[in-house]
Each structure stands twice: as structure tokens, then as C-alpha cells.
Amino acid sequence: QRYPRLKATASYHAAVYEVEQGDVKEGIDSLLKFIRKFPKSQHYLSALRLLADACQQTGRYAEAVEWYQRYQLQESNPRKRTEAAVRLAQCLFLDKKYADALKAAREFQGRYSDLDEELNLIIGKALSALGRDEEAVAVLVNISSSNTRGAEAAFLLGKYYEQRREFVRARAYYDTARLRRADSDWGVMATKRAALLQAITSETTSVSPSATALFLLAEIHNLNLAEYDSAMTIYQRVADSFPQTELAPKALLAKAWILLRVKQDSANAVPVLNRIITSYPKTEYARAAQEWLAKITLKIQQ
């Protein structure tokens, strides 16, 4: 009781330490206690902001919005208020309150040019979520930085044109996303979508799609997109449409792999493996199928 200021400082730094060490939930509890106990502390404002950030980090978006609003009311620095407003708008969007997110982002748009890109991304995504696609596109095309936000904007534009089956424009935007930030999640996903569009284009522009094009399409669904049901359907189509090619048993084995490793469905994998052994007995795929069947049999016996 003799040193209340030191006690408040120690309490604040203990909470900060918990957050920085990754114990975010414990840090939130400590920050809440600090805010209630030391409302006049010199660290009070910083604690409000840190609490809001921690709530956003842990997906507690409604709570984060509340704390950002309280922080804004007490923060005298206009720049810091705007930075908090960006986070607040993000939380509203992530909480699927798209109209509120749109309103919040537009309210602070234009105050600081270096924050406008982030606000525009929120505005574009909110408009898209509200079904106002053309307005969303008009906003997203103005985001051109070579960073994660620029990559996300380009990816979203690619998805928009892909859904409209404007594949040339879609691929152009996917390529842009990759070039802007290849190592980001958006760059990686853009690379996968561009490869898929290449395969789709190869298939749909040919009167009789080749076994290679179909097999490539199945591989992309399997290995890149993890869309396993679609992959199995296309692998089966390769085997049924091009039974005399080397890709037929390879496609069947890939289908069996998905059934065994992903679906854990040995019952449906067995007939696929038996078809490989019967129809393509002298191939490496038949030998692999025999080994897989032996393992299935052994597992059943155990």
C-alpha cells in the first residue's frame, strides 16, 4: 500500500510479459485485472490498447471492438486513434458484421495516406461480403503495393474473375498476387489457382481432353488444393476414358492412396487396387497395389 505506483507498474509489466511470451489468454486476464484496479495508472491507456490487440489475436472480436472504442475515447493522439480504428474495422469484418465494418473503415478513410490501403482492403472485402461486387472491384484495383495486402487484393480480384469464368483476367491477377508477395499465403494460393486454371483451360479448349491434361487437373486438386473428392472423381475419369494409357493405373493408384491415407476407407480402396492388379498386371502400379493389399490384409488379421 505504501508504493501504489510501483505496484501498478509491476502489475502492468507482468501482464505485458505474459502476452509477449505467448500466454495471451493469461495476459488478457491480467490486463483486465490491471484496468479495473489501476484506472489512474500511467500505463492505463497502453493496457487498453494491448488488451484490445490481445482480444483480436485470440478471436474475441466483439470484446476487441469494445476495448478499441474505449481506447479511442481516451487517446488524444489522432494518429493512434486512427490506427486503432483500422483494427476495430478489421475486428468487425472478422466478426462478420460487414455493414458495420464498412462504415467504420470509411469514417477514417483519407486521414493518413499510409493507412488508406489497409482501410481500402477492409472496404473492398466488406463490399464483396455484402454482395456489392462491382463496388468491391473498384476499390480493390486501387491497392497496388508489393506487400501482403497487395497480394490479397490481387488474389481476391482473381477469384472474382474466375467465378465469372473470365479465366485470362483471373490468371493475370493471380500472377500479380504471386509477384507482389510470393511467400505470403495469398501468393501461394494464387500460384495454385493459376495452375488449376491452366489445367481447366487445357481441358475445356480441347474437343477431346488429353489424359495428361485430366491427370494434371486431378493432381492439382489432390496435392495443391486438398480437394480430395474432386481429385478422386477426375482420377476415375482418367482411368475410364483412357484405359490403354500408362496414366490409367497411375490414376487408380492415386485414387486408392486418397481412400487409404486421407479417407481411411480401406473397404472402398480394395476394389480399386484389385482393378489395377487385374487390368495392368505387369506394371509397377500393380506391384504397388499388391503391397498395399497385403498391408490391408495384415492389418485386418491383427
C-alpha positions as a Markdown table, in Angstrom:
| # | Residue | x | y | z |
|---|---|---|---|---|
| 1 | Gln | 0.0 | 0.0 | 0.0 |
| 2 | Arg | 2.9 | 2.4 | 0.5 |
| 3 | Tyr | 4.0 | 2.3 | -3.1 |
| 4 | Pro | 0.9 | 2.1 | -5.3 |
| 5 | Arg | 2.6 | 3.4 | -8.4 |
| 6 | Leu | 5.3 | 0.7 | -8.2 |
| 7 | Lys | 2.6 | -1.9 | -7.7 |
| 8 | Ala | 0.7 | -0.7 | -10.7 |
| 9 | Thr | 3.8 | -0.7 | -12.9 |
| 10 | Ala | 4.8 | -4.2 | -11.8 |
| 11 | Ser | 1.2 | -5.5 | -12.5 |
| 12 | Tyr | 1.2 | -3.9 | -15.9 |
| 13 | His | 4.7 | -5.3 | -16.9 |
| 14 | Ala | 3.7 | -8.7 | -15.7 |
| 15 | Ala | 0.7 | -8.7 | -18.0 |
| 16 | Val | 2.8 | -7.5 | -20.9 |
| 17 | Tyr | 5.3 | -10.2 | -20.3 |
| 18 | Glu | 2.6 | -12.9 | -20.4 |
| 19 | Val | 1.4 | -11.6 | -23.7 |
| 20 | Glu | 4.9 | -11.4 | -25.2 |
| 21 | Gln | 5.7 | -14.9 | -24.1 |
| 22 | Gly | 2.6 | -16.3 | -25.9 |
| 23 | Asp | 0.4 | -16.7 | -22.8 |
| 24 | Val | -2.2 | -14.4 | -24.4 |
| 25 | Lys | -5.2 | -15.7 | -22.6 |
| 26 | Glu | -3.5 | -15.4 | -19.2 |
| 27 | Gly | -2.3 | -11.9 | -20.3 |
| 28 | Ile | -5.8 | -10.9 | -21.1 |
| 29 | Asp | -7.0 | -11.9 | -17.6 |
| 30 | Ser | -4.1 | -9.9 | -16.1 |
| 31 | Leu | -4.8 | -6.9 | -18.2 |
| 32 | Leu | -8.4 | -6.9 | -17.2 |
| 33 | Lys | -7.5 | -7.0 | -13.5 |
| 34 | Phe | -5.0 | -4.2 | -14.1 |
| 35 | Ile | -7.5 | -2.0 | -15.8 |
| 36 | Arg | -10.1 | -2.5 | -13.1 |
| 37 | Lys | -7.6 | -1.9 | -10.2 |
| 38 | Phe | -5.5 | 0.9 | -11.6 |
| 39 | Pro | -7.7 | 3.2 | -13.7 |
| 40 | Lys | -5.4 | 6.2 | -13.0 |
| 41 | Ser | -2.1 | 4.5 | -13.8 |
| 42 | Gln | 0.2 | 6.0 | -16.3 |
| 43 | His | 0.1 | 2.6 | -18.1 |
| 44 | Tyr | -3.7 | 2.5 | -18.3 |
| 45 | Leu | -4.0 | 3.7 | -21.9 |
| 46 | Ser | -1.3 | 1.3 | -23.1 |
| 47 | Ala | -3.1 | -1.5 | -21.3 |
| 48 | Leu | -6.3 | -0.7 | -23.0 |
| 49 | Arg | -4.7 | -0.9 | -26.4 |
| 50 | Leu | -2.8 | -4.1 | -25.6 |
| 51 | Leu | -5.9 | -5.7 | -24.3 |
| 52 | Ala | -7.8 | -4.9 | -27.5 |
| 53 | Asp | -4.9 | -6.3 | -29.6 |
| 54 | Ala | -4.8 | -9.5 | -27.5 |
| 55 | Cys | -8.6 | -10.0 | -27.8 |
| 56 | Gln | -8.3 | -9.6 | -31.6 |
| 57 | Gln | -5.4 | -12.0 | -31.7 |
| 58 | Thr | -7.4 | -14.7 | -29.8 |
| 59 | Gly | -10.5 | -14.2 | -32.0 |
| 60 | Arg | -12.6 | -12.4 | -29.3 |
| 61 | Tyr | -13.6 | -9.8 | -31.8 |
| 62 | Ala | -16.7 | -8.3 | -30.1 |
| 63 | Glu | -14.6 | -7.7 | -26.9 |
| 64 | Ala | -11.8 | -6.3 | -29.0 |
| 65 | Val | -14.2 | -3.8 | -30.6 |
| 66 | Glu | -15.3 | -2.7 | -27.1 |
| 67 | Trp | -11.8 | -2.1 | -25.9 |
| 68 | Tyr | -10.7 | -0.3 | -29.1 |
| 69 | Gln | -13.7 | 2.0 | -28.7 |
| 70 | Arg | -12.7 | 2.7 | -25.1 |
| 71 | Tyr | -9.1 | 3.3 | -26.1 |
| 72 | Gln | -10.2 | 5.8 | -28.9 |
| 73 | Leu | -12.3 | 7.8 | -26.4 |
| 74 | Gln | -9.3 | 8.4 | -24.2 |
| 75 | Glu | -6.4 | 8.6 | -26.7 |
| 76 | Ser | -5.5 | 12.2 | -27.5 |
| 77 | Asn | -3.2 | 11.4 | -30.4 |
| 78 | Pro | -5.2 | 11.4 | -33.7 |
| 79 | Arg | -2.8 | 9.1 | -35.4 |
| 80 | Lys | -3.1 | 6.5 | -32.7 |
| 81 | Arg | -6.9 | 6.8 | -32.7 |
| 82 | Thr | -6.9 | 6.1 | -36.5 |
| 83 | Glu | -4.6 | 3.2 | -36.1 |
| 84 | Ala | -7.0 | 1.7 | -33.5 |
| 85 | Ala | -9.9 | 2.4 | -35.9 |
| 86 | Val | -8.2 | 0.3 | -38.5 |
| 87 | Arg | -8.0 | -2.6 | -36.1 |
| 88 | Leu | -11.6 | -2.0 | -35.0 |
| 89 | Ala | -12.8 | -2.2 | -38.5 |
| 90 | Gln | -10.8 | -5.4 | -39.0 |
| 91 | Cys | -12.5 | -7.0 | -36.0 |
| 92 | Leu | -16.0 | -6.0 | -37.2 |
| 93 | Phe | -15.2 | -7.7 | -40.5 |
| 94 | Leu | -13.8 | -10.8 | -38.9 |
| 95 | Asp | -16.9 | -10.9 | -36.7 |
| 96 | Lys | -19.0 | -10.9 | -39.9 |
| 97 | Lys | -20.5 | -7.5 | -39.2 |
| 98 | Tyr | -19.8 | -6.4 | -42.7 |
| 99 | Ala | -22.0 | -3.3 | -42.8 |
| 100 | Asp | -20.5 | -2.0 | -39.5 |
| 101 | Ala | -17.0 | -2.8 | -40.8 |
| 102 | Leu | -17.7 | -0.8 | -44.0 |
| 103 | Lys | -19.0 | 2.2 | -42.1 |
| 104 | Ala | -16.1 | 2.1 | -39.6 |
| 105 | Ala | -13.4 | 1.9 | -42.3 |
| 106 | Arg | -15.0 | 4.7 | -44.4 |
| 107 | Glu | -15.2 | 7.0 | -41.4 |
| 108 | Phe | -11.4 | 7.1 | -41.1 |
| 109 | Gln | -10.5 | 6.8 | -44.8 |
| 110 | Gly | -8.3 | 9.6 | -46.1 |
| 111 | Arg | -6.9 | 10.8 | -42.8 |
| 112 | Tyr | -3.5 | 9.2 | -43.2 |
| 113 | Ser | -2.4 | 8.0 | -46.7 |
| 114 | Asp | -0.2 | 5.2 | -45.4 |
| 115 | Leu | -3.3 | 3.7 | -43.6 |
| 116 | Asp | -5.7 | 4.1 | -46.5 |
| 117 | Glu | -4.5 | 0.9 | -48.3 |
| 118 | Glu | -5.4 | -1.2 | -45.2 |
| 119 | Leu | -8.7 | 0.6 | -44.9 |
| 120 | Asn | -9.4 | 0.1 | -48.6 |
| 121 | Leu | -8.8 | -3.6 | -48.3 |
| 122 | Ile | -11.3 | -3.8 | -45.5 |
| 123 | Ile | -13.8 | -1.8 | -47.5 |
| 124 | Gly | -13.3 | -4.0 | -50.6 |
| 125 | Lys | -13.8 | -7.2 | -48.6 |
| 126 | Ala | -16.8 | -5.8 | -46.8 |
| 127 | Leu | -18.5 | -4.7 | -50.0 |
| 128 | Ser | -17.8 | -8.1 | -51.5 |
| 129 | Ala | -19.3 | -9.9 | -48.5 |
| 130 | Leu | -22.4 | -7.7 | -48.8 |
| 131 | Gly | -22.8 | -8.8 | -52.5 |
| 132 | Arg | -21.7 | -5.4 | -53.9 |
| 133 | Asp | -19.1 | -7.0 | -56.1 |
| 134 | Glu | -18.6 | -4.2 | -58.7 |
| 135 | Glu | -18.1 | -1.6 | -56.0 |
| 136 | Ala | -15.6 | -4.0 | -54.3 |
| 137 | Val | -13.6 | -4.4 | -57.5 |
| 138 | Ala | -13.5 | -0.7 | -58.0 |
| 139 | Val | -11.8 | -0.4 | -54.6 |
| 140 | Leu | -9.5 | -3.4 | -54.8 |
| 141 | Val | -8.0 | -2.4 | -58.1 |
| 142 | Asn | -6.5 | 0.7 | -56.4 |
| 143 | Ile | -4.5 | -1.4 | -54.0 |
| 144 | Ser | -1.2 | -1.9 | -55.7 |
| 145 | Ser | 1.6 | -2.3 | -53.2 |
| 146 | Ser | 4.1 | -5.2 | -53.3 |
| 147 | Asn | 3.2 | -6.5 | -49.9 |
| 148 | Thr | 0.8 | -8.9 | -48.3 |
| 149 | Arg | -2.2 | -6.5 | -48.6 |
| 150 | Gly | -1.4 | -6.0 | -52.3 |
| 151 | Ala | -1.2 | -9.8 | -52.8 |
| 152 | Glu | -4.5 | -10.3 | -51.0 |
| 153 | Ala | -6.3 | -7.7 | -53.1 |
| 154 | Ala | -4.9 | -9.2 | -56.4 |
| 155 | Phe | -6.0 | -12.7 | -55.2 |
| 156 | Leu | -9.5 | -11.5 | -54.5 |
| 157 | Leu | -9.7 | -9.9 | -57.9 |
| 158 | Gly | -8.5 | -13.2 | -59.4 |
| 159 | Lys | -11.2 | -15.1 | -57.6 |
| 160 | Tyr | -13.8 | -12.6 | -58.8 |
| 161 | Tyr | -12.9 | -13.1 | -62.4 |
| 162 | Glu | -12.5 | -16.8 | -62.0 |
| 163 | Gln | -16.1 | -17.1 | -60.7 |
| 164 | Arg | -17.2 | -15.1 | -63.8 |
| 165 | Arg | -15.2 | -17.6 | -65.9 |
| 166 | Glu | -13.0 | -14.8 | -67.3 |
| 167 | Phe | -10.0 | -17.1 | -66.9 |
| 168 | Val | -7.5 | -14.9 | -68.7 |
| 169 | Arg | -8.1 | -11.9 | -66.4 |
| 170 | Ala | -8.3 | -14.2 | -63.4 |
| 171 | Arg | -4.8 | -15.7 | -64.2 |
| 172 | Ala | -3.4 | -12.2 | -64.7 |
| 173 | Tyr | -4.5 | -11.2 | -61.2 |
| 174 | Tyr | -3.3 | -14.5 | -59.7 |
| 175 | Asp | 0.1 | -13.9 | -61.3 |
| 176 | Thr | 0.1 | -10.3 | -59.9 |
| 177 | Ala | -0.6 | -11.7 | -56.4 |
| 178 | Arg | 2.3 | -14.1 | -56.8 |
| 179 | Leu | 4.6 | -11.4 | -58.0 |
| 180 | Arg | 3.6 | -9.0 | -55.2 |
| 181 | Arg | 4.3 | -11.4 | -52.4 |
| 182 | Ala | 5.1 | -15.0 | -53.4 |
| 183 | Asp | 6.0 | -16.1 | -49.9 |
| 184 | Ser | 2.6 | -15.0 | -48.4 |
| 185 | Asp | -0.4 | -17.2 | -48.1 |
| 186 | Trp | -2.1 | -15.2 | -50.8 |
| 187 | Gly | 0.9 | -15.7 | -53.2 |
| 188 | Val | 0.9 | -19.4 | -52.5 |
| 189 | Met | -2.8 | -19.8 | -53.1 |
| 190 | Ala | -2.6 | -17.7 | -56.2 |
| 191 | Thr | 0.0 | -20.0 | -57.6 |
| 192 | Lys | -2.2 | -23.0 | -57.0 |
| 193 | Arg | -5.3 | -21.3 | -58.5 |
| 194 | Ala | -3.3 | -20.2 | -61.6 |
| 195 | Ala | -2.1 | -23.8 | -62.1 |
| 196 | Leu | -5.7 | -25.0 | -61.8 |
| 197 | Leu | -6.9 | -22.5 | -64.3 |
| 198 | Gln | -4.2 | -23.6 | -66.7 |
| 199 | Ala | -5.4 | -27.2 | -66.4 |
| 200 | Ile | -9.0 | -26.2 | -66.8 |
| 201 | Thr | -8.2 | -24.1 | -69.9 |
| 202 | Ser | -6.3 | -27.0 | -71.4 |
| 203 | Glu | -9.2 | -29.3 | -70.8 |
| 204 | Thr | -12.1 | -27.0 | -71.9 |
| 205 | Thr | -10.3 | -25.7 | -75.1 |
| 206 | Ser | -9.9 | -29.2 | -76.5 |
| 207 | Val | -12.6 | -31.2 | -78.1 |
| 208 | Ser | -11.2 | -34.3 | -76.6 |
| 209 | Pro | -9.2 | -33.5 | -73.4 |
| 210 | Ser | -6.0 | -35.5 | -73.2 |
| 211 | Ala | -5.2 | -38.0 | -70.5 |
| 212 | Thr | -2.3 | -35.8 | -69.4 |
| 213 | Ala | -4.4 | -32.7 | -69.0 |
| 214 | Leu | -7.0 | -34.5 | -67.0 |
| 215 | Phe | -4.4 | -36.2 | -64.8 |
| 216 | Leu | -2.7 | -32.8 | -64.2 |
| 217 | Leu | -6.1 | -31.4 | -63.1 |
| 218 | Ala | -6.6 | -34.3 | -60.7 |
| 219 | Glu | -3.1 | -33.8 | -59.3 |
| 220 | Ile | -3.7 | -30.1 | -58.6 |
| 221 | His | -7.0 | -30.9 | -56.8 |
| 222 | Asn | -5.2 | -33.6 | -54.8 |
| 223 | Leu | -1.8 | -32.2 | -54.0 |
| 224 | Asn | -2.2 | -28.4 | -54.2 |
| 225 | Leu | -5.8 | -27.7 | -53.2 |
| 226 | Ala | -6.6 | -30.7 | -51.0 |
| 227 | Glu | -9.9 | -31.1 | -52.7 |
| 228 | Tyr | -9.9 | -34.9 | -52.5 |
| 229 | Asp | -13.4 | -35.8 | -53.6 |
| 230 | Ser | -12.9 | -33.8 | -56.8 |
| 231 | Ala | -9.5 | -35.4 | -57.3 |
| 232 | Met | -10.9 | -38.9 | -57.0 |
| 233 | Thr | -13.6 | -38.2 | -59.5 |
| 234 | Ile | -11.1 | -36.9 | -62.1 |
| 235 | Tyr | -8.7 | -39.8 | -61.4 |
| 236 | Gln | -11.5 | -42.2 | -62.1 |
| 237 | Arg | -12.4 | -40.3 | -65.3 |
| 238 | Val | -8.7 | -40.7 | -66.5 |
| 239 | Ala | -8.9 | -44.5 | -65.9 |
| 240 | Asp | -12.3 | -44.8 | -67.6 |
| 241 | Ser | -11.7 | -42.5 | -70.5 |
| 242 | Phe | -8.1 | -43.6 | -71.3 |
| 243 | Pro | -7.8 | -47.2 | -70.1 |
| 244 | Gln | -5.0 | -48.0 | -72.6 |
| 245 | Thr | -2.6 | -45.3 | -71.4 |
| 246 | Glu | 0.0 | -45.6 | -68.6 |
| 247 | Leu | -1.8 | -42.9 | -66.7 |
| 248 | Ala | -4.8 | -45.1 | -66.2 |
| 249 | Pro | -3.3 | -47.4 | -63.5 |
| 250 | Lys | -1.4 | -44.4 | -62.1 |
| 251 | Ala | -4.6 | -42.5 | -61.6 |
| 252 | Leu | -6.3 | -45.5 | -60.0 |
| 253 | Leu | -3.4 | -45.9 | -57.6 |
| 254 | Ala | -3.6 | -42.2 | -56.7 |
| 255 | Lys | -7.3 | -42.6 | -56.0 |
| 256 | Ala | -6.6 | -45.6 | -53.8 |
| 257 | Trp | -4.0 | -43.6 | -51.9 |
| 258 | Ile | -6.6 | -40.9 | -51.1 |
| 259 | Leu | -9.1 | -43.6 | -50.0 |
| 260 | Leu | -6.4 | -45.2 | -47.7 |
| 261 | Arg | -4.4 | -42.3 | -46.4 |
| 262 | Val | -6.9 | -39.4 | -46.4 |
| 263 | Lys | -10.4 | -41.1 | -46.1 |
| 264 | Gln | -9.2 | -44.1 | -44.0 |
| 265 | Asp | -11.5 | -46.1 | -46.2 |
| 266 | Ser | -9.8 | -49.4 | -47.0 |
| 267 | Ala | -13.1 | -51.1 | -47.9 |
| 268 | Asn | -13.5 | -48.9 | -51.0 |
| 269 | Ala | -9.8 | -48.9 | -51.7 |
| 270 | Val | -9.6 | -52.7 | -52.1 |
| 271 | Pro | -11.7 | -52.9 | -55.3 |
| 272 | Val | -9.6 | -50.1 | -56.9 |
| 273 | Leu | -6.4 | -51.9 | -56.0 |
| 274 | Asn | -7.8 | -55.2 | -57.4 |
| 275 | Arg | -8.7 | -53.5 | -60.7 |
| 276 | Ile | -5.1 | -52.3 | -61.1 |
| 277 | Ile | -3.7 | -55.8 | -60.4 |
| 278 | Thr | -6.2 | -57.4 | -62.8 |
| 279 | Ser | -6.1 | -54.9 | -65.7 |
| 280 | Tyr | -2.5 | -53.8 | -65.5 |
| 281 | Pro | -0.7 | -56.9 | -64.1 |
| 282 | Lys | 2.8 | -56.2 | -65.4 |
| 283 | Thr | 3.1 | -52.6 | -64.3 |
| 284 | Glu | 4.8 | -51.0 | -61.3 |
| 285 | Tyr | 1.4 | -49.8 | -60.2 |
| 286 | Ala | 0.2 | -53.4 | -59.9 |
| 287 | Arg | 3.2 | -54.3 | -57.7 |
| 288 | Ala | 2.4 | -51.3 | -55.5 |
| 289 | Ala | -1.2 | -52.3 | -55.4 |
| 290 | Gln | -0.3 | -55.8 | -54.3 |
| 291 | Glu | 1.9 | -54.4 | -51.5 |
| 292 | Trp | -0.9 | -52.2 | -50.3 |
| 293 | Leu | -3.4 | -55.0 | -50.4 |
| 294 | Ala | -1.0 | -57.2 | -48.3 |
| 295 | Lys | -0.8 | -54.4 | -45.7 |
| 296 | Ile | -4.6 | -54.1 | -45.6 |
| 297 | Thr | -5.0 | -57.9 | -45.1 |
| 298 | Leu | -2.3 | -57.9 | -42.4 |
| 299 | Lys | -4.0 | -55.1 | -40.5 |
| 300 | Ile | -7.3 | -56.8 | -40.7 |
| 301 | Gln | -5.8 | -60.0 | -39.3 |
| 302 | Gln | -4.2 | -58.2 | -36.4 |
